[in-house]
Structures are given as C-alpha cells and as structure tokens.
Amino acid sequence: MTKRLQTYQGNGVEVTFDPNICTHSAKCVRGLPAVFDTRRQRWVDVDAASADEIIAQVAKCPSGALQARKL
C-alpha cells in the first residue's frame, strides 16, 4: 500500500517526506531532534530551527525520503 507524501511548511522552508522510500536511518531525528520527532503526530516542526539548519540536515538523508527547499 502506497503512503502519501507529507508536506510541512513554515519558517521560510518547505520539507517533504516520502514514507515509501524512507530507510529509517534516523539521521534526521538524531541530527535535529527538535525538528524531527517521531513521537509527535506531525513529526516535522519546521519552526523549531532555521531554514538553513533544516535544509542542511535534510541533505544528509541517505534515502532521499526527506527533501527541503527555501520558500
């Protein structure tokens, strides 16, 4: 079953997450835990860090499931 793409916007950045290709390496959660917290229903809080910090962390996603761009 294909899961839908999730989009989070705010703080000058847009983050998209494709759960269908995530390999659960947890680099996002370990790198910016205030932004990426799987215990929350909306697990990405784009207001918890600067756009540049979020973009830099998302770039470390090995699967490409996370993508980010400045708004």
Backbone as XML, in Angstrom:
<?xml version="1.0"?>
<chain id="A" units="angstrom">
  <residue number="1" name="MET">
    <atom name="N" x="0.834" y="-1.175" z="0.000"/>
    <atom name="CA" x="0.000" y="0.000" z="0.000"/>
    <atom name="C" x="0.886" y="1.249" z="0.000"/>
  </residue>
  <residue number="2" name="THR">
    <atom name="N" x="0.659" y="2.128" z="-0.925"/>
    <atom name="CA" x="1.446" y="3.348" z="-1.050"/>
    <atom name="C" x="0.950" y="4.394" z="-0.056"/>
  </residue>
  <residue number="3" name="LYS">
    <atom name="N" x="1.897" y="4.969" z="0.686"/>
    <atom name="CA" x="1.559" y="6.036" z="1.634"/>
    <atom name="C" x="1.734" y="7.377" z="0.945"/>
  </residue>
  <residue number="4" name="ARG">
    <atom name="N" x="0.976" y="8.374" z="1.384"/>
    <atom name="CA" x="1.009" y="9.671" z="0.714"/>
    <atom name="C" x="2.188" y="10.528" z="1.177"/>
  </residue>
  <residue number="5" name="LEU">
    <atom name="N" x="2.626" y="11.382" z="0.289"/>
    <atom name="CA" x="3.695" y="12.335" z="0.560"/>
    <atom name="C" x="3.222" y="13.326" z="1.619"/>
  </residue>
  <residue number="6" name="GLN">
    <atom name="N" x="4.075" y="13.618" z="2.590"/>
    <atom name="CA" x="3.747" y="14.572" z="3.650"/>
    <atom name="C" x="4.514" y="15.863" z="3.401"/>
  </residue>
  <residue number="7" name="THR">
    <atom name="N" x="3.844" y="17.004" z="3.579"/>
    <atom name="CA" x="4.465" y="18.307" z="3.353"/>
    <atom name="C" x="4.304" y="19.168" z="4.595"/>
  </residue>
  <residue number="8" name="TYR">
    <atom name="N" x="5.386" y="19.838" z="4.965"/>
    <atom name="CA" x="5.412" y="20.721" z="6.131"/>
    <atom name="C" x="5.998" y="22.054" z="5.688"/>
  </residue>
  <residue number="9" name="GLN">
    <atom name="N" x="5.296" y="23.167" z="5.973"/>
    <atom name="CA" x="5.767" y="24.494" z="5.572"/>
    <atom name="C" x="5.777" y="25.433" z="6.761"/>
  </residue>
  <residue number="10" name="GLY">
    <atom name="N" x="6.731" y="26.352" z="6.742"/>
    <atom name="CA" x="6.829" y="27.382" z="7.763"/>
    <atom name="C" x="8.260" y="27.849" z="7.886"/>
  </residue>
  <residue number="11" name="ASN">
    <atom name="N" x="8.441" y="28.966" z="8.565"/>
    <atom name="CA" x="9.777" y="29.467" z="8.874"/>
    <atom name="C" x="10.666" y="29.585" z="7.629"/>
  </residue>
  <residue number="12" name="GLY">
    <atom name="N" x="10.035" y="29.860" z="6.474"/>
    <atom name="CA" x="10.811" y="30.064" z="5.254"/>
    <atom name="C" x="11.316" y="28.810" z="4.580"/>
  </residue>
  <residue number="13" name="VAL">
    <atom name="N" x="10.743" y="27.657" z="4.949"/>
    <atom name="CA" x="11.200" y="26.385" z="4.379"/>
    <atom name="C" x="10.009" y="25.449" z="4.159"/>
  </residue>
  <residue number="14" name="GLU">
    <atom name="N" x="10.147" y="24.600" z="3.160"/>
    <atom name="CA" x="9.174" y="23.530" z="2.936"/>
    <atom name="C" x="9.918" y="22.204" z="2.980"/>
  </residue>
  <residue number="15" name="VAL">
    <atom name="N" x="9.423" y="21.285" z="3.796"/>
    <atom name="CA" x="10.002" y="19.950" z="3.911"/>
    <atom name="C" x="8.963" y="18.949" z="3.426"/>
  </residue>
  <residue number="16" name="THR">
    <atom name="N" x="9.385" y="18.046" z="2.561"/>
    <atom name="CA" x="8.512" y="16.955" z="2.144"/>
    <atom name="C" x="9.132" y="15.637" z="2.590"/>
  </residue>
  <residue number="17" name="PHE">
    <atom name="N" x="8.255" y="14.701" z="2.913"/>
    <atom name="CA" x="8.684" y="13.382" z="3.374"/>
    <atom name="C" x="7.925" y="12.319" z="2.602"/>
  </residue>
  <residue number="18" name="ASP">
    <atom name="N" x="8.660" y="11.408" z="1.978"/>
    <atom name="CA" x="8.061" y="10.287" z="1.256"/>
    <atom name="C" x="8.270" y="9.020" z="2.081"/>
  </residue>
  <residue number="19" name="PRO">
    <atom name="N" x="7.253" y="8.590" z="2.827"/>
    <atom name="CA" x="7.408" y="7.411" z="3.683"/>
    <atom name="C" x="7.634" y="6.117" z="2.909"/>
  </residue>
  <residue number="20" name="ASN">
    <atom name="N" x="7.371" y="6.138" z="1.627"/>
    <atom name="CA" x="7.536" y="4.938" z="0.810"/>
    <atom name="C" x="8.997" y="4.598" z="0.531"/>
  </residue>
  <residue number="21" name="ILE">
    <atom name="N" x="9.894" y="5.576" z="0.679"/>
    <atom name="CA" x="11.311" y="5.309" z="0.397"/>
    <atom name="C" x="12.223" y="5.505" z="1.610"/>
  </residue>
  <residue number="22" name="CYS">
    <atom name="N" x="11.650" y="5.882" z="2.746"/>
    <atom name="CA" x="12.439" y="6.084" z="3.966"/>
    <atom name="C" x="13.055" y="4.759" z="4.416"/>
  </residue>
  <residue number="23" name="THR">
    <atom name="N" x="14.350" y="4.791" z="4.742"/>
    <atom name="CA" x="15.047" y="3.595" z="5.227"/>
    <atom name="C" x="15.224" y="3.609" z="6.746"/>
  </residue>
  <residue number="24" name="HIS">
    <atom name="N" x="14.665" y="4.600" z="7.421"/>
    <atom name="CA" x="14.669" y="4.702" z="8.885"/>
    <atom name="C" x="16.080" y="4.717" z="9.474"/>
  </residue>
  <residue number="25" name="SER">
    <atom name="N" x="16.971" y="5.434" z="8.825"/>
    <atom name="CA" x="18.334" y="5.571" z="9.343"/>
    <atom name="C" x="18.368" y="6.492" z="10.563"/>
  </residue>
  <residue number="26" name="ALA">
    <atom name="N" x="17.352" y="7.325" z="10.724"/>
    <atom name="CA" x="17.183" y="8.243" z="11.860"/>
    <atom name="C" x="18.217" y="9.367" z="11.896"/>
  </residue>
  <residue number="27" name="LYS">
    <atom name="N" x="18.884" y="9.633" z="10.787"/>
    <atom name="CA" x="19.836" y="10.750" z="10.759"/>
    <atom name="C" x="19.124" y="12.068" z="11.052"/>
  </residue>
  <residue number="28" name="CYS">
    <atom name="N" x="17.906" y="12.212" z="10.595"/>
    <atom name="CA" x="17.143" y="13.436" z="10.831"/>
    <atom name="C" x="16.843" y="13.593" z="12.319"/>
  </residue>
  <residue number="29" name="VAL">
    <atom name="N" x="16.354" y="12.530" z="12.944"/>
    <atom name="CA" x="15.968" y="12.562" z="14.354"/>
    <atom name="C" x="17.175" y="12.821" z="15.250"/>
  </residue>
  <residue number="30" name="ARG">
    <atom name="N" x="18.290" y="12.184" z="14.956"/>
    <atom name="CA" x="19.499" y="12.382" z="15.765"/>
    <atom name="C" x="20.139" y="13.740" z="15.505"/>
  </residue>
  <residue number="31" name="GLY">
    <atom name="N" x="20.034" y="14.229" z="14.284"/>
    <atom name="CA" x="20.691" y="15.483" z="13.926"/>
    <atom name="C" x="19.966" y="16.730" z="14.388"/>
  </residue>
  <residue number="32" name="LEU">
    <atom name="N" x="18.635" y="16.731" z="14.284"/>
    <atom name="CA" x="17.820" y="17.880" z="14.709"/>
    <atom name="C" x="16.572" y="17.366" z="15.435"/>
  </residue>
  <residue number="33" name="PRO">
    <atom name="N" x="16.727" y="16.880" z="16.656"/>
    <atom name="CA" x="15.594" y="16.280" z="17.363"/>
    <atom name="C" x="14.454" y="17.248" z="17.667"/>
  </residue>
  <residue number="34" name="ALA">
    <atom name="N" x="14.725" y="18.536" z="17.748"/>
    <atom name="CA" x="13.645" y="19.499" z="17.983"/>
    <atom name="C" x="12.739" y="19.621" z="16.760"/>
  </residue>
  <residue number="35" name="VAL">
    <atom name="N" x="13.298" y="19.397" z="15.584"/>
    <atom name="CA" x="12.534" y="19.482" z="14.335"/>
    <atom name="C" x="11.900" y="18.136" z="13.998"/>
  </residue>
  <residue number="36" name="PHE">
    <atom name="N" x="12.679" y="17.076" z="14.071"/>
    <atom name="CA" x="12.224" y="15.744" z="13.668"/>
    <atom name="C" x="12.000" y="14.887" z="14.910"/>
  </residue>
  <residue number="37" name="ASP">
    <atom name="N" x="10.742" y="14.666" z="15.270"/>
    <atom name="CA" x="10.399" y="13.914" z="16.477"/>
    <atom name="C" x="9.250" y="12.964" z="16.144"/>
  </residue>
  <residue number="38" name="THR">
    <atom name="N" x="9.553" y="11.701" z="16.012"/>
    <atom name="CA" x="8.555" y="10.715" z="15.597"/>
    <atom name="C" x="7.489" y="10.442" z="16.661"/>
  </residue>
  <residue number="39" name="ARG">
    <atom name="N" x="7.651" y="10.993" z="17.849"/>
    <atom name="CA" x="6.632" y="10.825" z="18.892"/>
    <atom name="C" x="5.455" y="11.777" z="18.701"/>
  </residue>
  <residue number="40" name="ARG">
    <atom name="N" x="5.656" y="12.806" z="17.873"/>
    <atom name="CA" x="4.565" y="13.759" z="17.600"/>
    <atom name="C" x="3.743" y="13.272" z="16.410"/>
  </residue>
  <residue number="41" name="GLN">
    <atom name="N" x="2.459" y="13.635" z="16.395"/>
    <atom name="CA" x="1.617" y="13.271" z="15.261"/>
    <atom name="C" x="2.123" y="13.946" z="13.989"/>
  </residue>
  <residue number="42" name="ARG">
    <atom name="N" x="2.355" y="15.263" z="14.042"/>
    <atom name="CA" x="3.023" y="15.961" z="12.933"/>
    <atom name="C" x="4.499" y="15.994" z="13.307"/>
  </residue>
  <residue number="43" name="TRP">
    <atom name="N" x="5.233" y="15.007" z="12.859"/>
    <atom name="CA" x="6.571" y="14.741" z="13.379"/>
    <atom name="C" x="7.642" y="15.714" z="12.908"/>
  </residue>
  <residue number="44" name="VAL">
    <atom name="N" x="7.332" y="16.594" z="11.949"/>
    <atom name="CA" x="8.284" y="17.604" z="11.486"/>
    <atom name="C" x="7.778" y="18.975" z="11.921"/>
  </residue>
  <residue number="45" name="ASP">
    <atom name="N" x="8.566" y="19.669" z="12.745"/>
    <atom name="CA" x="8.230" y="21.020" z="13.206"/>
    <atom name="C" x="9.225" y="21.991" z="12.579"/>
  </residue>
  <residue number="46" name="VAL">
    <atom name="N" x="8.839" y="22.571" z="11.443"/>
    <atom name="CA" x="9.756" y="23.437" z="10.706"/>
    <atom name="C" x="10.033" y="24.756" z="11.420"/>
  </residue>
  <residue number="47" name="ASP">
    <atom name="N" x="9.285" y="25.054" z="12.473"/>
    <atom name="CA" x="9.513" y="26.281" z="13.235"/>
    <atom name="C" x="10.523" y="26.093" z="14.368"/>
  </residue>
  <residue number="48" name="ALA">
    <atom name="N" x="11.052" y="24.895" z="14.522"/>
    <atom name="CA" x="11.953" y="24.597" z="15.634"/>
    <atom name="C" x="13.428" y="24.843" z="15.324"/>
  </residue>
  <residue number="49" name="ALA">
    <atom name="N" x="13.744" y="25.259" z="14.106"/>
    <atom name="CA" x="15.129" y="25.569" z="13.719"/>
    <atom name="C" x="15.083" y="26.492" z="12.509"/>
  </residue>
  <residue number="50" name="SER">
    <atom name="N" x="16.232" y="27.028" z="12.155"/>
    <atom name="CA" x="16.281" y="27.918" z="10.990"/>
    <atom name="C" x="16.137" y="27.107" z="9.702"/>
  </residue>
  <residue number="51" name="ALA">
    <atom name="N" x="15.719" y="27.785" z="8.657"/>
    <atom name="CA" x="15.586" y="27.135" z="7.347"/>
    <atom name="C" x="16.918" y="26.532" z="6.915"/>
  </residue>
  <residue number="52" name="ASP">
    <atom name="N" x="18.005" y="27.253" z="7.125"/>
    <atom name="CA" x="19.325" y="26.752" z="6.720"/>
    <atom name="C" x="19.718" y="25.491" z="7.491"/>
  </residue>
  <residue number="53" name="GLU">
    <atom name="N" x="19.424" y="25.452" z="8.796"/>
    <atom name="CA" x="19.736" y="24.262" z="9.597"/>
    <atom name="C" x="18.926" y="23.058" z="9.112"/>
  </residue>
  <residue number="54" name="ILE">
    <atom name="N" x="17.661" y="23.289" z="8.823"/>
    <atom name="CA" x="16.791" y="22.205" z="8.363"/>
    <atom name="C" x="17.254" y="21.687" z="7.007"/>
  </residue>
  <residue number="55" name="ILE">
    <atom name="N" x="17.544" y="22.590" z="6.094"/>
    <atom name="CA" x="17.997" y="22.192" z="4.757"/>
    <atom name="C" x="19.297" y="21.399" z="4.844"/>
  </residue>
  <residue number="56" name="ALA">
    <atom name="N" x="20.214" y="21.833" z="5.705"/>
    <atom name="CA" x="21.490" y="21.121" z="5.866"/>
    <atom name="C" x="21.269" y="19.714" z="6.420"/>
  </residue>
  <residue number="57" name="GLN">
    <atom name="N" x="20.362" y="19.576" z="7.381"/>
    <atom name="CA" x="20.105" y="18.254" z="7.956"/>
    <atom name="C" x="19.389" y="17.348" z="6.960"/>
  </residue>
  <residue number="58" name="VAL">
    <atom name="N" x="18.421" y="17.879" z="6.255"/>
    <atom name="CA" x="17.683" y="17.093" z="5.261"/>
    <atom name="C" x="18.625" y="16.582" z="4.170"/>
  </residue>
  <residue number="59" name="ALA">
    <atom name="N" x="19.643" y="17.356" z="3.840"/>
    <atom name="CA" x="20.612" y="16.942" z="2.814"/>
    <atom name="C" x="21.364" y="15.673" z="3.220"/>
  </residue>
  <residue number="60" name="LYS">
    <atom name="N" x="21.365" y="15.344" z="4.498"/>
    <atom name="CA" x="22.050" y="14.146" z="4.996"/>
    <atom name="C" x="21.180" y="12.888" z="4.931"/>
  </residue>
  <residue number="61" name="CYS">
    <atom name="N" x="19.931" y="13.030" z="4.515"/>
    <atom name="CA" x="19.016" y="11.885" z="4.424"/>
    <atom name="C" x="19.524" y="10.917" z="3.353"/>
  </residue>
  <residue number="62" name="PRO">
    <atom name="N" x="19.922" y="9.703" z="3.740"/>
    <atom name="CA" x="20.532" y="8.791" z="2.770"/>
    <atom name="C" x="19.565" y="8.247" z="1.712"/>
  </residue>
  <residue number="63" name="SER">
    <atom name="N" x="18.288" y="8.187" z="2.028"/>
    <atom name="CA" x="17.326" y="7.616" z="1.078"/>
    <atom name="C" x="16.709" y="8.658" z="0.152"/>
  </residue>
  <residue number="64" name="GLY">
    <atom name="N" x="16.808" y="9.930" z="0.550"/>
    <atom name="CA" x="16.140" y="10.973" z="-0.220"/>
    <atom name="C" x="14.669" y="11.108" z="0.126"/>
  </residue>
  <residue number="65" name="ALA">
    <atom name="N" x="14.229" y="10.414" z="1.173"/>
    <atom name="CA" x="12.827" y="10.494" z="1.589"/>
    <atom name="C" x="12.471" y="11.902" z="2.050"/>
  </residue>
  <residue number="66" name="LEU">
    <atom name="N" x="13.431" y="12.590" z="2.630"/>
    <atom name="CA" x="13.238" y="13.982" z="3.032"/>
    <atom name="C" x="13.820" y="14.898" z="1.968"/>
  </residue>
  <residue number="67" name="GLN">
    <atom name="N" x="13.083" y="15.925" z="1.634"/>
    <atom name="CA" x="13.533" y="16.964" z="0.710"/>
    <atom name="C" x="13.178" y="18.301" z="1.343"/>
  </residue>
  <residue number="68" name="ALA">
    <atom name="N" x="13.963" y="19.330" z="1.073"/>
    <atom name="CA" x="13.677" y="20.651" z="1.629"/>
    <atom name="C" x="14.057" y="21.725" z="0.631"/>
  </residue>
  <residue number="69" name="ARG">
    <atom name="N" x="13.306" y="22.815" z="0.698"/>
    <atom name="CA" x="13.625" y="23.976" z="-0.143"/>
    <atom name="C" x="13.186" y="25.232" z="0.589"/>
  </residue>
  <residue number="70" name="LYS">
    <atom name="N" x="13.916" y="26.314" z="0.324"/>
    <atom name="CA" x="13.537" y="27.608" z="0.892"/>
    <atom name="C" x="12.307" y="28.128" z="0.174"/>
  </residue>
  <residue number="71" name="LEU">
    <atom name="N" x="11.463" y="28.804" z="0.917"/>
    <atom name="CA" x="10.267" y="29.420" z="0.332"/>
    <atom name="C" x="10.526" y="30.874" z="0.031"/>
  </residue>
</chain>
